[in-house]
């Protein structure tokens, strides 16, 4: 597993979203490395981490990898973007005594609807696999213009072409569609009662809609909420991570 680390101080575990990598958090490290040690793993199957065909790529495997990334240190601030927020919440729920605060940014709320069989089995249809191969071939030429047009580094665009489709399918099913998720989410409610939580989103996010934040807020009624006017699903990068930094400074002063 590839793990990026920068800074010094209490550990800030930063979990990227579907298809991303630990490089997503480089901008956050640039502004908080004087206060936190940023630990940003590439989840198995994504970025520069290994992509074995034999891996289950389920949430248990990913949670174990997060344990390996941070070790036994405490306290930990957990931050997750997109589906990484769901994973961060489940990780925190298993060890709340070690967690100082949690931030969920543009995090989808699991539907637990069972999803598609191909997602559960990690066997995308042939047409989807063929399209993914073509995307990986074209991505190096597209990454720079796409990154510049969307306002974020081309390296982050490139990492979206480094994911394994099997890993994407299984991770998505395990963290969004598995019918067993509601019971685990109840543990999140119970475990995080005393943990400061921020729910952050951009108003114009078309990937994760406002209803997802409302459902997280129902699960975590004590959570603070920030909604920025624009920036879409990648508002953290476009805002220079400033909403998160501002909340951390107010919540964990000094």
C-alpha positions as CSV (number, residue, x, y, z in Angstrom):
1,X,0.0,0.0,0.0
2,X,1.3,3.4,-1.0
3,X,1.0,5.9,1.9
4,X,1.9,9.6,1.6
5,X,3.0,11.4,4.8
6,X,3.9,15.0,5.5
7,X,4.1,17.3,8.5
8,X,4.3,16.8,12.2
9,X,2.0,16.7,15.2
10,X,-1.2,14.7,15.8
11,X,-2.1,12.4,12.9
12,X,-4.7,13.4,10.3
13,X,-5.8,10.4,8.4
14,X,-7.1,11.6,5.0
15,X,-9.1,9.1,2.9
16,X,-9.6,9.8,-0.8
17,X,-12.7,9.1,-2.8
18,X,-13.5,6.5,-5.4
19,X,-10.9,6.4,-8.2
20,X,-8.7,8.9,-6.4
21,X,-5.4,8.6,-4.5
22,X,-3.6,10.1,-1.5
23,X,-2.3,12.8,-3.7
24,X,-5.7,14.3,-3.5
25,X,-4.7,15.7,-0.1
26,X,-1.5,17.4,-1.1
27,X,-3.2,20.8,-0.9
28,X,-4.4,20.1,2.6
29,X,-0.9,19.1,3.7
30,X,0.5,22.3,2.3
31,X,-1.6,24.4,4.8
32,X,-1.7,22.2,7.9
33,X,1.6,20.4,7.9
34,X,2.8,22.7,10.7
35,X,0.0,21.3,13.0
36,X,-0.7,17.8,11.8
37,X,1.1,14.8,10.4
38,X,-1.0,14.0,7.3
39,X,-1.3,10.3,6.5
40,X,-2.9,9.8,3.1
41,X,-3.0,6.2,1.8
42,X,-3.8,5.1,-1.8
43,X,-6.5,2.6,-1.0
44,X,-5.8,-0.9,-2.4
45,X,-6.7,-1.1,-6.0
46,X,-6.2,2.7,-6.5
47,X,-3.4,5.1,-7.2
48,X,0.1,3.6,-6.7
49,X,-1.1,0.8,-4.3
50,X,-1.0,-2.8,-5.3
51,X,-4.0,-4.1,-7.3
52,X,-4.1,-7.9,-6.8
53,X,-6.9,-9.8,-8.6
54,X,-7.4,-11.9,-5.5
55,X,-8.3,-9.1,-3.2
56,X,-11.8,-8.7,-2.0
57,X,-11.7,-4.9,-2.0
58,X,-14.4,-4.9,0.6
59,X,-14.7,-2.4,3.5
60,X,-13.1,-4.8,6.0
61,X,-10.0,-5.0,3.8
62,X,-9.9,-1.2,3.4
63,X,-10.4,-0.6,7.1
64,X,-7.6,-3.0,7.9
65,X,-5.4,-1.0,5.5
66,X,-6.3,2.2,7.2
67,X,-5.2,0.6,10.5
68,X,-1.9,-0.3,8.9
69,X,-1.4,3.2,7.6
70,X,-1.8,5.0,10.9
71,X,-0.6,2.3,13.3
72,X,-1.5,2.6,17.0
73,X,-1.0,6.4,17.3
74,X,-3.5,8.7,19.0
75,X,-5.2,11.1,18.8
76,X,-6.3,10.9,15.1
77,X,-8.3,13.3,13.1
78,X,-10.1,11.5,10.3
79,X,-11.1,13.2,7.1
80,X,-12.8,11.6,4.1
81,X,-13.9,12.9,0.7
82,X,-16.8,11.4,-1.2
83,X,-16.9,7.6,-0.6
84,X,-13.8,8.0,1.5
85,X,-16.0,9.8,4.0
86,X,-18.1,6.6,4.4
87,X,-15.0,4.6,5.0
88,X,-13.6,7.2,7.4
89,X,-16.9,7.1,9.4
90,X,-16.8,3.3,9.7
91,X,-13.1,3.4,10.7
92,X,-13.8,6.0,13.4
93,X,-16.8,4.0,14.8
94,X,-14.5,1.1,15.6
95,X,-12.1,3.2,17.6
96,X,-13.7,6.4,18.9
97,X,-11.4,6.5,21.9
98,X,-8.5,7.3,19.5
99,X,-10.3,9.9,17.4
100,X,-10.2,13.6,18.1
101,X,-12.5,14.8,15.3
102,X,-14.0,13.7,12.0
103,X,-14.7,15.5,8.7
104,X,-17.0,14.1,6.0
105,X,-16.7,16.2,2.8
106,X,-19.2,15.6,0.0
107,X,-19.8,12.1,1.4
108,X,-22.6,10.0,-0.1
109,X,-24.9,8.3,2.3
110,X,-25.1,4.5,1.7
111,X,-28.3,3.4,0.0
112,X,-27.9,-0.3,1.2
113,X,-30.1,-1.2,-1.7
114,X,-28.2,-4.3,-2.8
115,X,-26.8,-2.7,-6.0
116,X,-26.1,-4.7,-9.1
117,X,-24.8,-8.2,-9.1
118,X,-21.8,-7.3,-11.2
119,X,-20.8,-4.7,-8.5
120,X,-21.1,-7.2,-5.7
121,X,-19.1,-9.8,-7.6
122,X,-16.6,-7.3,-8.9
123,X,-17.2,-8.4,-12.5
124,X,-18.0,-5.4,-14.7
125,X,-19.7,-6.2,-18.0
126,X,-17.3,-6.7,-21.0
127,X,-18.3,-3.3,-22.6
128,X,-17.5,-1.5,-19.4
129,X,-14.1,-3.2,-19.1
130,X,-13.3,-2.3,-22.7
131,X,-14.3,1.3,-22.1
132,X,-12.1,1.4,-19.1
133,X,-9.1,0.2,-21.1
134,X,-9.7,2.9,-23.6
135,X,-10.0,5.5,-20.9
136,X,-6.6,4.4,-19.4
137,X,-4.9,4.7,-22.8
138,X,-6.3,8.2,-23.5
139,X,-6.0,9.6,-20.0
140,X,-2.4,10.7,-20.1
141,X,-3.1,13.0,-23.1
142,X,-6.3,14.3,-21.5
143,X,-5.2,14.8,-17.9
144,X,-3.4,18.1,-18.3
145,X,-6.2,19.9,-20.2
146,X,-8.9,18.4,-18.1
147,X,-7.1,19.2,-14.9
148,X,-6.5,22.8,-15.9
149,X,-10.1,23.3,-17.1
150,X,-11.5,21.9,-13.9
151,X,-9.2,23.8,-11.6
152,X,-7.2,21.0,-10.1
153,X,-3.8,19.4,-10.7
154,X,-3.3,17.1,-13.7
155,X,-1.6,14.5,-11.4
156,X,-5.0,14.0,-9.7
157,X,-6.6,13.4,-13.1
158,X,-3.9,10.9,-14.0
159,X,-4.6,8.9,-10.8
160,X,-8.2,8.3,-11.9
161,X,-6.7,6.2,-14.7
162,X,-4.7,4.0,-12.2
163,X,-7.6,2.4,-10.5
164,X,-8.6,-1.3,-11.1
165,X,-12.1,-1.6,-12.3
166,X,-12.7,-4.6,-10.1
167,X,-11.5,-2.6,-7.1
168,X,-13.8,0.3,-8.0
169,X,-16.9,-2.0,-8.4
170,X,-16.3,-3.9,-5.2
171,X,-15.4,-0.8,-3.1
172,X,-18.5,1.0,-4.4
173,X,-20.8,-2.0,-3.6
174,X,-19.2,-2.6,-0.1
175,X,-19.5,1.1,1.0
176,X,-22.7,2.1,-0.7
177,X,-25.0,-0.8,-1.6
178,X,-24.3,-3.7,0.9
179,X,-27.6,-4.4,2.7
180,X,-25.6,-5.0,5.9
181,X,-24.5,-1.4,6.1
182,X,-27.4,0.0,8.2
183,X,-26.4,-2.0,11.3
184,X,-22.8,-0.7,10.9
185,X,-24.0,2.9,10.5
186,X,-25.9,2.6,13.8
187,X,-22.6,1.9,15.4
188,X,-21.4,5.2,13.9
189,X,-24.3,7.0,15.6
190,X,-23.4,5.4,19.0
191,X,-19.7,5.8,18.8
192,X,-19.4,9.4,17.6
193,X,-21.7,11.1,20.2
194,X,-18.7,12.8,21.9
195,X,-16.6,13.3,18.8
196,X,-16.6,16.7,17.0
197,X,-17.9,16.2,13.4
198,X,-18.1,18.4,10.4
199,X,-20.3,17.7,7.4
200,X,-19.1,19.8,4.4
201,X,-20.6,20.2,0.9
202,X,-20.8,22.5,-2.1
203,X,-24.3,23.7,-3.0
204,X,-23.7,22.9,-6.7
205,X,-22.4,19.4,-6.1
206,X,-24.3,17.2,-8.6
207,X,-22.5,13.9,-7.5
208,X,-23.6,14.0,-3.9
209,X,-26.9,15.8,-3.4
210,X,-28.1,17.7,-0.3
211,X,-30.2,14.7,0.8
212,X,-27.0,12.8,1.6
213,X,-25.9,15.5,4.0
214,X,-29.3,15.5,5.6
215,X,-29.1,11.8,6.2
216,X,-25.7,12.1,7.7
217,X,-27.0,14.9,9.9
218,X,-29.8,12.6,11.1
219,X,-27.3,10.0,12.0
220,X,-25.0,12.6,13.6
221,X,-27.2,15.3,14.9
222,X,-24.5,17.1,16.8
223,X,-22.4,17.6,13.7
224,X,-21.4,21.1,12.4
225,X,-22.3,21.8,8.8
226,X,-20.7,23.9,6.2
227,X,-22.1,24.5,2.7
228,X,-20.0,26.6,0.3
229,X,-21.8,28.3,-2.6
230,X,-19.9,26.6,-5.4
231,X,-17.1,24.2,-6.3
232,X,-19.0,21.1,-7.1
233,X,-17.9,17.7,-5.9
234,X,-14.2,18.8,-5.9
235,X,-14.9,22.0,-3.9
236,X,-12.1,21.1,-1.5
237,X,-9.4,21.5,-4.2
238,X,-11.1,24.6,-5.7
239,X,-11.4,26.2,-2.2
240,X,-7.8,25.3,-1.3
241,X,-9.2,23.1,1.6
242,X,-10.0,26.4,3.4
243,X,-13.4,25.4,4.8
244,X,-11.8,22.3,6.5
245,X,-8.8,24.3,7.8
246,X,-11.1,27.0,9.2
247,X,-13.2,24.4,11.1
248,X,-10.1,22.6,12.4
249,X,-8.7,25.8,13.7
250,X,-11.9,26.7,15.5
251,X,-12.6,23.2,16.8
252,X,-9.0,22.1,17.8
253,X,-7.3,25.4,18.7
254,X,-3.6,25.3,19.3
